[in-house]
């Protein structure tokens, strides 16, 4: 839980800093960003599943 709170605080700080400096936010558009994160997560789970199913 501490990692989640630290990541949230860091993200909020970066968002405030970039807004203060009038720079574009360093984040992808909302839907494609969420899809990318979900794909990375599912790929990691799929890799573990393949390893346990076929190689152990």
N, C-alpha and C positions, 0 to 999 in steps of 0.2 A: 504494500500500500504506500510505503514511503517513496518508492520509485515513481509511482503514478503521480503523487502530489508534487514531487520534484520536477517531473516532466511537465506537468501543468503549469507550475510556477515559472519554469524556464521559458515555456512557450508564451505565456502571458507577458513576461519581461521583454522577449524579442518582439512581440507584436506591438507593445507600447513604444519600444525604442525605434522600430522601423516607422511607426506612425509619426512619432515626434520628428524624425529626420526626413519625413515626407518621401519615404521610399516605398516601392510596392512590397507587399507582404511576401515573404519567401515560402509560399505554399501553393500547391496546385489548386485548380478549381475544385469545389467541394465534392461533387459526385465522382469525378475521376480520381481524386485523392483517396476517397473512401474505398473505391473499387481497387485501387492499387494496394492499399493496406490489407484489404480482405484477401486479395490474391496472394500476397506474400505470406500471410498467415496460413491460408489453405495449402499453399505449396509446401510450407514447412511441415504441416501435419501429414500431407500426402507422402512426403519423403520418408518420414518416420514409419508410416503405415506400410509403404513398400519394403523398407528394410526389415521390419518385423515379419511381414507376410511371406516374403520370398527369400530372405537371406539369413534367417535364424532358425 
